[in-house]
Amino acid sequence: MITQTYAVEGMTCGHCAASVQRGVRGLPGIADARVDVAAGTLTVVAASEPRDEAIAAAVDEAGYTVTGRR
């Protein structure tokens, strides 16, 4: 398993976190996704290297913006 952390802008509450987690967990190959709202991060656990474009698209669909990897 590979773990990758992304910086995400715009999240302010638990609802924000849930929306992002739900969207990213629905992607193929993603085992888990956890958001730390206070830190503004999304940590993804995947079977193989996660595709940054797919992660960013899922986060965007939830209404937030990936600003890079951490």
PDB file of N, CA, C, O and CB in Angstrom:
ATOM      1  N   MET A   1       0.839  -1.181   0.000  1.00  0.00           N
ATOM      2  CA  MET A   1       0.000   0.000   0.000  1.00  0.00           C
ATOM      3  C   MET A   1       0.883   1.243   0.000  1.00  0.00           C
ATOM      4  O   MET A   1       1.957   1.269   0.600  1.00  0.00           O
ATOM      5  CB  MET A   1      -0.954  -0.001   1.215  1.00  0.00           C
ATOM      6  N   ILE A   2       0.401   2.257  -0.683  1.00  0.00           N
ATOM      7  CA  ILE A   2       1.109   3.533  -0.785  1.00  0.00           C
ATOM      8  C   ILE A   2       0.253   4.606  -0.114  1.00  0.00           C
ATOM      9  O   ILE A   2      -0.957   4.678  -0.330  1.00  0.00           O
ATOM     10  CB  ILE A   2       1.410   3.904  -2.285  1.00  0.00           C
ATOM     11  N   THR A   3       0.896   5.429   0.697  1.00  0.00           N
ATOM     12  CA  THR A   3       0.211   6.540   1.362  1.00  0.00           C
ATOM     13  C   THR A   3       0.728   7.849   0.791  1.00  0.00           C
ATOM     14  O   THR A   3       1.937   8.057   0.684  1.00  0.00           O
ATOM     15  CB  THR A   3       0.420   6.491   2.907  1.00  0.00           C
ATOM     16  N   GLN A   4      -0.198   8.732   0.422  1.00  0.00           N
ATOM     17  CA  GLN A   4       0.162  10.040  -0.126  1.00  0.00           C
ATOM     18  C   GLN A   4      -0.718  11.102   0.520  1.00  0.00           C
ATOM     19  O   GLN A   4      -1.914  10.885   0.718  1.00  0.00           O
ATOM     20  CB  GLN A   4       0.011  10.062  -1.681  1.00  0.00           C
ATOM     21  N   THR A   5      -0.135  12.240   0.845  1.00  0.00           N
ATOM     22  CA  THR A   5      -0.881  13.331   1.460  1.00  0.00           C
ATOM     23  C   THR A   5      -0.927  14.519   0.506  1.00  0.00           C
ATOM     24  O   THR A   5       0.066  14.871  -0.131  1.00  0.00           O
ATOM     25  CB  THR A   5      -0.246  13.740   2.813  1.00  0.00           C
ATOM     26  N   TYR A   6      -2.114  15.128   0.425  1.00  0.00           N
ATOM     27  CA  TYR A   6      -2.350  16.277  -0.440  1.00  0.00           C
ATOM     28  C   TYR A   6      -2.818  17.463   0.397  1.00  0.00           C
ATOM     29  O   TYR A   6      -3.517  17.287   1.394  1.00  0.00           O
ATOM     30  CB  TYR A   6      -3.390  15.938  -1.533  1.00  0.00           C
ATOM     31  N   ALA A   7      -2.434  18.658  -0.007  1.00  0.00           N
ATOM     32  CA  ALA A   7      -2.950  19.886   0.587  1.00  0.00           C
ATOM     33  C   ALA A   7      -4.253  20.228  -0.127  1.00  0.00           C
ATOM     34  O   ALA A   7      -4.327  20.189  -1.356  1.00  0.00           O
ATOM     35  CB  ALA A   7      -1.908  21.064   0.480  1.00  0.00           C
ATOM     36  N   VAL A   8      -5.283  20.565   0.655  1.00  0.00           N
ATOM     37  CA  VAL A   8      -6.592  20.879   0.083  1.00  0.00           C
ATOM     38  C   VAL A   8      -7.081  22.202   0.660  1.00  0.00           C
ATOM     39  O   VAL A   8      -7.050  22.404   1.874  1.00  0.00           O
ATOM     40  CB  VAL A   8      -7.618  19.739   0.364  1.00  0.00           C
ATOM     41  N   GLU A   9      -7.530  23.098  -0.209  1.00  0.00           N
ATOM     42  CA  GLU A   9      -8.059  24.395   0.208  1.00  0.00           C
ATOM     43  C   GLU A   9      -9.575  24.377   0.259  1.00  0.00           C
ATOM     44  O   GLU A   9     -10.234  23.699  -0.528  1.00  0.00           O
ATOM     45  CB  GLU A   9      -7.581  25.493  -0.733  1.00  0.00           C
ATOM     46  N   GLY A  10     -10.121  25.148   1.215  1.00  0.00           N
ATOM     47  CA  GLY A  10     -11.552  25.395   1.254  1.00  0.00           C
ATOM     48  C   GLY A  10     -12.337  24.584   2.273  1.00  0.00           C
ATOM     49  O   GLY A  10     -13.510  24.877   2.507  1.00  0.00           O
ATOM     50  N   MET A  11     -11.736  23.583   2.878  1.00  0.00           N
ATOM     51  CA  MET A  11     -12.466  22.762   3.847  1.00  0.00           C
ATOM     52  C   MET A  11     -12.503  23.477   5.197  1.00  0.00           C
ATOM     53  O   MET A  11     -11.483  23.970   5.680  1.00  0.00           O
ATOM     54  CB  MET A  11     -11.810  21.356   3.990  1.00  0.00           C
ATOM     55  N   THR A  12     -13.701  23.527   5.802  1.00  0.00           N
ATOM     56  CA  THR A  12     -13.841  24.221   7.081  1.00  0.00           C
ATOM     57  C   THR A  12     -14.581  23.426   8.154  1.00  0.00           C
ATOM     58  O   THR A  12     -14.654  23.862   9.303  1.00  0.00           O
ATOM     59  CB  THR A  12     -14.547  25.508   6.863  1.00  0.00           C
ATOM     60  N   CYS A  13     -15.135  22.256   7.791  1.00  0.00           N
ATOM     61  CA  CYS A  13     -15.964  21.538   8.772  1.00  0.00           C
ATOM     62  C   CYS A  13     -15.990  20.034   8.473  1.00  0.00           C
ATOM     63  O   CYS A  13     -15.416  19.560   7.493  1.00  0.00           O
ATOM     64  CB  CYS A  13     -17.405  22.103   8.775  1.00  0.00           C
ATOM     65  N   GLY A  14     -16.670  19.315   9.347  1.00  0.00           N
ATOM     66  CA  GLY A  14     -16.802  17.871   9.178  1.00  0.00           C
ATOM     67  C   GLY A  14     -17.557  17.484   7.919  1.00  0.00           C
ATOM     68  O   GLY A  14     -17.263  16.454   7.312  1.00  0.00           O
ATOM     69  N   HIS A  15     -18.524  18.298   7.520  1.00  0.00           N
ATOM     70  CA  HIS A  15     -19.259  18.018   6.285  1.00  0.00           C
ATOM     71  C   HIS A  15     -18.318  18.104   5.084  1.00  0.00           C
ATOM     72  O   HIS A  15     -18.392  17.291   4.163  1.00  0.00           O
ATOM     73  CB  HIS A  15     -20.442  19.004   6.117  1.00  0.00           C
ATOM     74  N   CYS A  16     -17.437  19.097   5.111  1.00  0.00           N
ATOM     75  CA  CYS A  16     -16.436  19.245   4.047  1.00  0.00           C
ATOM     76  C   CYS A  16     -15.582  17.979   3.969  1.00  0.00           C
ATOM     77  O   CYS A  16     -15.379  17.410   2.896  1.00  0.00           O
ATOM     78  CB  CYS A  16     -15.537  20.497   4.298  1.00  0.00           C
ATOM     79  N   ALA A  17     -15.090  17.556   5.129  1.00  0.00           N
ATOM     80  CA  ALA A  17     -14.239  16.366   5.192  1.00  0.00           C
ATOM     81  C   ALA A  17     -14.968  15.145   4.656  1.00  0.00           C
ATOM     82  O   ALA A  17     -14.402  14.374   3.880  1.00  0.00           O
ATOM     83  CB  ALA A  17     -13.777  16.111   6.628  1.00  0.00           C
ATOM     84  N   ALA A  18     -16.214  14.963   5.061  1.00  0.00           N
ATOM     85  CA  ALA A  18     -16.988  13.810   4.620  1.00  0.00           C
ATOM     86  C   ALA A  18     -17.194  13.805   3.114  1.00  0.00           C
ATOM     87  O   ALA A  18     -17.129  12.751   2.482  1.00  0.00           O
ATOM     88  CB  ALA A  18     -18.326  13.784   5.320  1.00  0.00           C
ATOM     89  N   SER A  19     -17.442  14.971   2.536  1.00  0.00           N
ATOM     90  CA  SER A  19     -17.645  15.067   1.088  1.00  0.00           C
ATOM     91  C   SER A  19     -16.386  14.672   0.323  1.00  0.00           C
ATOM     92  O   SER A  19     -16.451  13.931  -0.658  1.00  0.00           O
ATOM     93  CB  SER A  19     -18.065  16.487   0.703  1.00  0.00           C
ATOM     94  N   VAL A  20     -15.245  15.173   0.779  1.00  0.00           N
ATOM     95  CA  VAL A  20     -13.978  14.864   0.122  1.00  0.00           C
ATOM     96  C   VAL A  20     -13.655  13.378   0.281  1.00  0.00           C
ATOM     97  O   VAL A  20     -13.306  12.710  -0.693  1.00  0.00           O
ATOM     98  CB  VAL A  20     -12.836  15.732   0.702  1.00  0.00           C
ATOM     99  N   GLN A  21     -13.771  12.864   1.500  1.00  0.00           N
ATOM    100  CA  GLN A  21     -13.472  11.447   1.753  1.00  0.00           C
ATOM    101  C   GLN A  21     -14.343  10.533   0.905  1.00  0.00           C
ATOM    102  O   GLN A  21     -13.845   9.581   0.304  1.00  0.00           O
ATOM    103  CB  GLN A  21     -13.667  11.116   3.232  1.00  0.00           C
ATOM    104  N   ARG A  22     -15.626  10.812   0.854  1.00  0.00           N
ATOM    105  CA  ARG A  22     -16.559   9.985   0.083  1.00  0.00           C
ATOM    106  C   ARG A  22     -16.179   9.978  -1.400  1.00  0.00           C
ATOM    107  O   ARG A  22     -16.180   8.924  -2.036  1.00  0.00           O
ATOM    108  CB  ARG A  22     -18.005  10.496   0.259  1.00  0.00           C
ATOM    109  N   GLY A  23     -15.857  11.141  -1.944  1.00  0.00           N
ATOM    110  CA  GLY A  23     -15.499  11.232  -3.357  1.00  0.00           C
ATOM    111  C   GLY A  23     -14.221  10.492  -3.688  1.00  0.00           C
ATOM    112  O   GLY A  23     -14.154   9.792  -4.698  1.00  0.00           O
ATOM    113  N   VAL A  24     -13.208  10.638  -2.852  1.00  0.00           N
ATOM    114  CA  VAL A  24     -11.922   9.996  -3.120  1.00  0.00           C
ATOM    115  C   VAL A  24     -11.991   8.495  -2.869  1.00  0.00           C
ATOM    116  O   VAL A  24     -11.392   7.718  -3.612  1.00  0.00           O
ATOM    117  CB  VAL A  24     -10.828  10.620  -2.258  1.00  0.00           C
ATOM    118  N   ARG A  25     -12.710   8.081  -1.835  1.00  0.00           N
ATOM    119  CA  ARG A  25     -12.841   6.640  -1.559  1.00  0.00           C
ATOM    120  C   ARG A  25     -13.535   5.901  -2.688  1.00  0.00           C
ATOM    121  O   ARG A  25     -13.368   4.688  -2.823  1.00  0.00           O
ATOM    122  CB  ARG A  25     -13.608   6.420  -0.265  1.00  0.00           C
ATOM    123  N   GLY A  26     -14.304   6.600  -3.496  1.00  0.00           N
ATOM    124  CA  GLY A  26     -15.001   5.976  -4.614  1.00  0.00           C
ATOM    125  C   GLY A  26     -14.120   5.719  -5.830  1.00  0.00           C
ATOM    126  O   GLY A  26     -14.560   5.081  -6.787  1.00  0.00           O
ATOM    127  N   LEU A  27     -12.891   6.205  -5.806  1.00  0.00           N
ATOM    128  CA  LEU A  27     -11.989   6.006  -6.939  1.00  0.00           C
ATOM    129  C   LEU A  27     -11.415   4.594  -6.945  1.00  0.00           C
ATOM    130  O   LEU A  27     -11.175   4.028  -5.878  1.00  0.00           O
ATOM    131  CB  LEU A  27     -10.856   7.032  -6.904  1.00  0.00           C
ATOM    132  N   PRO A  28     -11.190   4.016  -8.114  1.00  0.00           N
ATOM    133  CA  PRO A  28     -10.599   2.675  -8.203  1.00  0.00           C
ATOM    134  C   PRO A  28      -9.210   2.638  -7.553  1.00  0.00           C
ATOM    135  O   PRO A  28      -8.399   3.543  -7.747  1.00  0.00           O
ATOM    136  CB  PRO A  28     -10.506   2.230  -9.676  1.00  0.00           C
ATOM    137  N   GLY A  29      -8.956   1.593  -6.793  1.00  0.00           N
ATOM    138  CA  GLY A  29      -7.650   1.384  -6.190  1.00  0.00           C
ATOM    139  C   GLY A  29      -7.419   2.104  -4.875  1.00  0.00           C
ATOM    140  O   GLY A  29      -6.383   1.907  -4.240  1.00  0.00           O
ATOM    141  N   ILE A  30      -8.367   2.937  -4.453  1.00  0.00           N
ATOM    142  CA  ILE A  30      -8.212   3.673  -3.196  1.00  0.00           C
ATOM    143  C   ILE A  30      -8.739   2.822  -2.049  1.00  0.00           C
ATOM    144  O   ILE A  30      -9.904   2.425  -2.045  1.00  0.00           O
ATOM    145  CB  ILE A  30      -8.953   5.041  -3.251  1.00  0.00           C
ATOM    146  N   ALA A  31      -7.877   2.543  -1.076  1.00  0.00           N
ATOM    147  CA  ALA A  31      -8.261   1.739   0.086  1.00  0.00           C
ATOM    148  C   ALA A  31      -8.857   2.609   1.185  1.00  0.00           C
ATOM    149  O   ALA A  31      -9.758   2.172   1.901  1.00  0.00           O
ATOM    150  CB  ALA A  31      -7.054   0.970   0.626  1.00  0.00           C
ATOM    151  N   ASP A  32      -8.357   3.846   1.325  1.00  0.00           N
ATOM    152  CA  ASP A  32      -8.856   4.735   2.368  1.00  0.00           C
ATOM    153  C   ASP A  32      -8.496   6.173   2.028  1.00  0.00           C
ATOM    154  O   ASP A  32      -7.540   6.434   1.297  1.00  0.00           O
ATOM    155  CB  ASP A  32      -8.285   4.343   3.748  1.00  0.00           C
ATOM    156  N   ALA A  33      -9.269   7.089   2.564  1.00  0.00           N
ATOM    157  CA  ALA A  33      -9.004   8.520   2.424  1.00  0.00           C
ATOM    158  C   ALA A  33      -9.428   9.177   3.730  1.00  0.00           C
ATOM    159  O   ALA A  33     -10.544   8.969   4.206  1.00  0.00           O
ATOM    160  CB  ALA A  33      -9.767   9.145   1.182  1.00  0.00           C
ATOM    161  N   ARG A  34      -8.532   9.968   4.303  1.00  0.00           N
ATOM    162  CA  ARG A  34      -8.821  10.652   5.562  1.00  0.00           C
ATOM    163  C   ARG A  34      -8.456  12.121   5.438  1.00  0.00           C
ATOM    164  O   ARG A  34      -7.415  12.476   4.887  1.00  0.00           O
ATOM    165  CB  ARG A  34      -8.056   9.999   6.736  1.00  0.00           C
ATOM    166  N   VAL A  35      -9.336  12.972   5.964  1.00  0.00           N
ATOM    167  CA  VAL A  35      -9.140  14.414   5.904  1.00  0.00           C
ATOM    168  C   VAL A  35      -8.845  14.937   7.301  1.00  0.00           C
ATOM    169  O   VAL A  35      -9.469  14.520   8.276  1.00  0.00           O
ATOM    170  CB  VAL A  35     -10.380  15.119   5.303  1.00  0.00           C
ATOM    171  N   ASP A  36      -7.891  15.852   7.387  1.00  0.00           N
ATOM    172  CA  ASP A  36      -7.629  16.627   8.599  1.00  0.00           C
ATOM    173  C   ASP A  36      -7.984  18.059   8.243  1.00  0.00           C
ATOM    174  O   ASP A  36      -7.206  18.758   7.594  1.00  0.00           O
ATOM    175  CB  ASP A  36      -6.117  16.490   9.101  1.00  0.00           C
ATOM    176  N   VAL A  37      -9.172  18.496   8.673  1.00  0.00           N
ATOM    177  CA  VAL A  37      -9.662  19.820   8.307  1.00  0.00           C
ATOM    178  C   VAL A  37      -8.737  20.904   8.849  1.00  0.00           C
ATOM    179  O   VAL A  37      -8.421  21.855   8.136  1.00  0.00           O
ATOM    180  CB  VAL A  37     -11.089  20.028   8.829  1.00  0.00           C
ATOM    181  N   ALA A  38      -8.301  20.775  10.098  1.00  0.00           N
ATOM    182  CA  ALA A  38      -7.450  21.795  10.719  1.00  0.00           C
ATOM    183  C   ALA A  38      -6.135  21.970   9.962  1.00  0.00           C
ATOM    184  O   ALA A  38      -5.645  23.090   9.815  1.00  0.00           O
ATOM    185  CB  ALA A  38      -7.164  21.429  12.176  1.00  0.00           C
ATOM    186  N   ALA A  39      -5.568  20.869   9.486  1.00  0.00           N
ATOM    187  CA  ALA A  39      -4.305  20.929   8.748  1.00  0.00           C
ATOM    188  C   ALA A  39      -4.513  21.197   7.262  1.00  0.00           C
ATOM    189  O   ALA A  39      -3.569  21.546   6.553  1.00  0.00           O
ATOM    190  CB  ALA A  39      -3.540  19.634   8.928  1.00  0.00           C
ATOM    191  N   GLY A  40      -5.748  21.035   6.794  1.00  0.00           N
ATOM    192  CA  GLY A  40      -6.029  21.224   5.372  1.00  0.00           C
ATOM    193  C   GLY A  40      -5.411  20.135   4.512  1.00  0.00           C
ATOM    194  O   GLY A  40      -4.908  20.401   3.420  1.00  0.00           O
ATOM    195  N   THR A  41      -5.452  18.886   5.022  1.00  0.00           N
ATOM    196  CA  THR A  41      -4.827  17.791   4.285  1.00  0.00           C
ATOM    197  C   THR A  41      -5.794  16.640   4.028  1.00  0.00           C
ATOM    198  O   THR A  41      -6.773  16.430   4.745  1.00  0.00           O
ATOM    199  CB  THR A  41      -3.617  17.282   5.042  1.00  0.00           C
ATOM    200  N   LEU A  42      -5.469  15.916   2.979  1.00  0.00           N
ATOM    201  CA  LEU A  42      -6.147  14.681   2.602  1.00  0.00           C
ATOM    202  C   LEU A  42      -5.073  13.617   2.497  1.00  0.00           C
ATOM    203  O   LEU A  42      -4.124  13.771   1.728  1.00  0.00           O
ATOM    204  CB  LEU A  42      -6.954  14.832   1.250  1.00  0.00           C
ATOM    205  N   THR A  43      -5.204  12.543   3.255  1.00  0.00           N
ATOM    206  CA  THR A  43      -4.260  11.440   3.178  1.00  0.00           C
ATOM    207  C   THR A  43      -4.954  10.265   2.516  1.00  0.00           C
ATOM    208  O   THR A  43      -6.022   9.831   2.948  1.00  0.00           O
ATOM    209  CB  THR A  43      -3.720  11.053   4.585  1.00  0.00           C
ATOM    210  N   VAL A  44      -4.331   9.756   1.458  1.00  0.00           N
ATOM    211  CA  VAL A  44      -4.900   8.689   0.641  1.00  0.00           C
ATOM    212  C   VAL A  44      -4.031   7.446   0.782  1.00  0.00           C
ATOM    213  O   VAL A  44      -2.805   7.525   0.710  1.00  0.00           O
ATOM    214  CB  VAL A  44      -5.013   9.122  -0.852  1.00  0.00           C
ATOM    215  N   VAL A  45      -4.674   6.299   0.982  1.00  0.00           N
ATOM    216  CA  VAL A  45      -3.989   5.007   0.991  1.00  0.00           C
ATOM    217  C   VAL A  45      -4.501   4.242  -0.221  1.00  0.00           C
ATOM    218  O   VAL A  45      -5.705   4.053  -0.392  1.00  0.00           O
ATOM    219  CB  VAL A  45      -4.241   4.205   2.342  1.00  0.00           C
ATOM    220  N   ALA A  46      -3.559   3.804  -1.065  1.00  0.00           N
ATOM    221  CA  ALA A  46      -3.941   3.163  -2.320  1.00  0.00           C
ATOM    222  C   ALA A  46      -3.093   1.921  -2.569  1.00  0.00           C
ATOM    223  O   ALA A  46      -1.990   1.783  -2.040  1.00  0.00           O
ATOM    224  CB  ALA A  46      -3.801   4.144  -3.491  1.00  0.00           C
ATOM    225  N   ALA A  47      -3.631   1.028  -3.381  1.00  0.00           N
ATOM    226  CA  ALA A  47      -2.927  -0.202  -3.736  1.00  0.00           C
ATOM    227  C   ALA A  47      -1.685   0.090  -4.570  1.00  0.00           C
ATOM    228  O   ALA A  47      -0.689  -0.628  -4.473  1.00  0.00           O
ATOM    229  CB  ALA A  47      -3.855  -1.144  -4.497  1.00  0.00           C
ATOM    230  N   SER A  48      -1.736   1.140  -5.388  1.00  0.00           N
ATOM    231  CA  SER A  48      -0.593   1.562  -6.194  1.00  0.00           C
ATOM    232  C   SER A  48      -0.548   3.087  -6.168  1.00  0.00           C
ATOM    233  O   SER A  48      -1.427   3.725  -5.589  1.00  0.00           O
ATOM    234  CB  SER A  48      -0.690   1.014  -7.672  1.00  0.00           C
ATOM    235  N   GLU A  49       0.458   3.662  -6.785  1.00  0.00           N
ATOM    236  CA  GLU A  49       0.611   5.120  -6.784  1.00  0.00           C
ATOM    237  C   GLU A  49      -0.686   5.783  -7.253  1.00  0.00           C
ATOM    238  O   GLU A  49      -1.132   5.550  -8.377  1.00  0.00           O
ATOM    239  CB  GLU A  49       1.799   5.550  -7.690  1.00  0.00           C
ATOM    240  N   PRO A  50      -1.296   6.617  -6.385  1.00  0.00           N
ATOM    241  CA  PRO A  50      -2.544   7.265  -6.796  1.00  0.00           C
ATOM    242  C   PRO A  50      -2.302   8.276  -7.913  1.00  0.00           C
ATOM    243  O   PRO A  50      -1.266   8.940  -7.947  1.00  0.00           O
ATOM    244  CB  PRO A  50      -3.203   7.957  -5.599  1.00  0.00           C
ATOM    245  N   ARG A  51      -3.259   8.385  -8.819  1.00  0.00           N
ATOM    246  CA  ARG A  51      -3.163   9.349  -9.923  1.00  0.00           C
ATOM    247  C   ARG A  51      -3.583  10.718  -9.394  1.00  0.00           C
ATOM    248  O   ARG A  51      -4.732  10.918  -9.000  1.00  0.00           O
ATOM    249  CB  ARG A  51      -4.058   8.915 -11.149  1.00  0.00           C
ATOM    250  N   ASP A  52      -2.648  11.646  -9.393  1.00  0.00           N
ATOM    251  CA  ASP A  52      -2.916  12.988  -8.873  1.00  0.00           C
ATOM    252  C   ASP A  52      -4.107  13.638  -9.564  1.00  0.00           C
ATOM    253  O   ASP A  52      -4.905  14.321  -8.922  1.00  0.00           O
ATOM    254  CB  ASP A  52      -1.688  13.866  -9.033  1.00  0.00           C
ATOM    255  N   GLU A  53      -4.228  13.427 -10.878  1.00  0.00           N
ATOM    256  CA  GLU A  53      -5.322  14.038 -11.631  1.00  0.00           C
ATOM    257  C   GLU A  53      -6.676  13.512 -11.161  1.00  0.00           C
ATOM    258  O   GLU A  53      -7.637  14.274 -11.059  1.00  0.00           O
ATOM    259  CB  GLU A  53      -5.147  13.776 -13.132  1.00  0.00           C
ATOM    260  N   ALA A  54      -6.755  12.221 -10.877  1.00  0.00           N
ATOM    261  CA  ALA A  54      -8.013  11.620 -10.419  1.00  0.00           C
ATOM    262  C   ALA A  54      -8.369  12.109  -9.019  1.00  0.00           C
ATOM    263  O   ALA A  54      -9.531  12.393  -8.730  1.00  0.00           O
ATOM    264  CB  ALA A  54      -7.914  10.082 -10.432  1.00  0.00           C
ATOM    265  N   ILE A  55      -7.364  12.208  -8.151  1.00  0.00           N
ATOM    266  CA  ILE A  55      -7.595  12.714  -6.787  1.00  0.00           C
ATOM    267  C   ILE A  55      -8.084  14.157  -6.873  1.00  0.00           C
ATOM    268  O   ILE A  55      -9.081  14.512  -6.245  1.00  0.00           O
ATOM    269  CB  ILE A  55      -6.288  12.622  -5.915  1.00  0.00           C
ATOM    270  N   ALA A  56      -7.392  14.983  -7.641  1.00  0.00           N
ATOM    271  CA  ALA A  56      -7.768  16.392  -7.779  1.00  0.00           C
ATOM    272  C   ALA A  56      -9.177  16.539  -8.347  1.00  0.00           C
ATOM    273  O   ALA A  56      -9.931  17.408  -7.910  1.00  0.00           O
ATOM    274  CB  ALA A  56      -6.765  17.125  -8.676  1.00  0.00           C
ATOM    275  N   ALA A  57      -9.537  15.701  -9.312  1.00  0.00           N
ATOM    276  CA  ALA A  57     -10.876  15.770  -9.914  1.00  0.00           C
ATOM    277  C   ALA A  57     -11.955  15.402  -8.895  1.00  0.00           C
ATOM    278  O   ALA A  57     -13.006  16.041  -8.852  1.00  0.00           O
ATOM    279  CB  ALA A  57     -10.965  14.835 -11.138  1.00  0.00           C
ATOM    280  N   ALA A  58     -11.707  14.383  -8.080  1.00  0.00           N
ATOM    281  CA  ALA A  58     -12.679  13.975  -7.058  1.00  0.00           C
ATOM    282  C   ALA A  58     -12.838  15.066  -6.002  1.00  0.00           C
ATOM    283  O   ALA A  58     -13.951  15.340  -5.552  1.00  0.00           O
ATOM    284  CB  ALA A  58     -12.244  12.650  -6.393  1.00  0.00           C
ATOM    285  N   VAL A  59     -11.737  15.682  -5.610  1.00  0.00           N
ATOM    286  CA  VAL A  59     -11.789  16.769  -4.629  1.00  0.00           C
ATOM    287  C   VAL A  59     -12.518  17.970  -5.224  1.00  0.00           C
ATOM    288  O   VAL A  59     -13.326  18.604  -4.544  1.00  0.00           O
ATOM    289  CB  VAL A  59     -10.362  17.172  -4.177  1.00  0.00           C
ATOM    290  N   ASP A  60     -12.240  18.284  -6.478  1.00  0.00           N
ATOM    291  CA  ASP A  60     -12.908  19.381  -7.172  1.00  0.00           C
ATOM    292  C   ASP A  60     -14.414  19.124  -7.259  1.00  0.00           C
ATOM    293  O   ASP A  60     -15.216  20.035  -7.053  1.00  0.00           O
ATOM    294  CB  ASP A  60     -12.314  19.568  -8.581  1.00  0.00           C
ATOM    295  N   GLU A  61     -14.785  17.908  -7.558  1.00  0.00           N
ATOM    296  CA  GLU A  61     -16.209  17.526  -7.642  1.00  0.00           C
ATOM    297  C   GLU A  61     -16.913  17.766  -6.305  1.00  0.00           C
ATOM    298  O   GLU A  61     -18.098  18.099  -6.274  1.00  0.00           O
ATOM    299  CB  GLU A  61     -16.352  16.036  -8.056  1.00  0.00           C
ATOM    300  N   ALA A  62     -16.178  17.596  -5.199  1.00  0.00           N
ATOM    301  CA  ALA A  62     -16.737  17.825  -3.874  1.00  0.00           C
ATOM    302  C   ALA A  62     -16.784  19.314  -3.531  1.00  0.00           C
ATOM    303  O   ALA A  62     -17.400  19.710  -2.542  1.00  0.00           O
ATOM    304  CB  ALA A  62     -15.925  17.075  -2.829  1.00  0.00           C
ATOM    305  N   GLY A  63     -16.122  20.147  -4.364  1.00  0.00           N
ATOM    306  CA  GLY A  63     -16.185  21.583  -4.164  1.00  0.00           C
ATOM    307  C   GLY A  63     -14.940  22.218  -3.553  1.00  0.00           C
ATOM    308  O   GLY A  63     -14.988  23.352  -3.077  1.00  0.00           O
ATOM    309  N   TYR A  64     -13.828  21.490  -3.567  1.00  0.00           N
ATOM    310  CA  TYR A  64     -12.597  21.982  -2.950  1.00  0.00           C
ATOM    311  C   TYR A  64     -11.446  21.855  -3.939  1.00  0.00           C
ATOM    312  O   TYR A  64     -11.633  21.345  -5.043  1.00  0.00           O
ATOM    313  CB  TYR A  64     -12.282  21.207  -1.644  1.00  0.00           C
ATOM    314  N   THR A  65     -10.253  22.316  -3.553  1.00  0.00           N
ATOM    315  CA  THR A  65      -9.145  22.375  -4.481  1.00  0.00           C
ATOM    316  C   THR A  65      -7.885  21.750  -3.906  1.00  0.00           C
ATOM    317  O   THR A  65      -7.445  22.124  -2.820  1.00  0.00           O
ATOM    318  CB  THR A  65      -8.878  23.799  -4.871  1.00  0.00           C
ATOM    319  N   VAL A  66      -7.301  20.797  -4.629  1.00  0.00           N
ATOM    320  CA  VAL A  66      -5.995  20.259  -4.260  1.00  0.00           C
ATOM    321  C   VAL A  66      -4.950  21.276  -4.713  1.00  0.00           C
ATOM    322  O   VAL A  66      -4.925  21.687  -5.874  1.00  0.00           O
ATOM    323  CB  VAL A  66      -5.741  18.833  -4.908  1.00  0.00           C
ATOM    324  N   THR A  67      -4.087  21.676  -3.775  1.00  0.00           N
ATOM    325  CA  THR A  67      -3.062  22.663  -4.110  1.00  0.00           C
ATOM    326  C   THR A  67      -1.676  22.050  -4.221  1.00  0.00           C
ATOM    327  O   THR A  67      -0.703  22.752  -4.497  1.00  0.00           O
ATOM    328  CB  THR A  67      -3.046  23.761  -3.077  1.00  0.00           C
ATOM    329  N   GLY A  68      -1.583  20.744  -4.006  1.00  0.00           N
ATOM    330  CA  GLY A  68      -0.302  20.058  -4.156  1.00  0.00           C
ATOM    331  C   GLY A  68      -0.155  18.879  -3.213  1.00  0.00           C
ATOM    332  O   GLY A  68      -1.028  18.592  -2.392  1.00  0.00           O
ATOM    333  N   ARG A  69       0.968  18.213  -3.356  1.00  0.00           N
ATOM    334  CA  ARG A  69       1.311  17.088  -2.461  1.00  0.00           C
ATOM    335  C   ARG A  69       2.082  17.633  -1.265  1.00  0.00           C
ATOM    336  O   ARG A  69       2.715  18.687  -1.336  1.00  0.00           O
ATOM    337  CB  ARG A  69       2.157  15.991  -3.214  1.00  0.00           C
ATOM    338  N   ARG A  70       2.013  16.902  -0.189  1.00  0.00           N
ATOM    339  CA  ARG A  70       2.816  17.258   0.999  1.00  0.00           C
ATOM    340  C   ARG A  70       3.775  16.154   1.293  1.00  0.00           C
ATOM    341  O   ARG A  70       4.546  16.244   2.249  1.00  0.00           O
ATOM    342  CB  ARG A  70       1.928  17.531   2.229  1.00  0.00           C
TER     343      ARG A  70
END
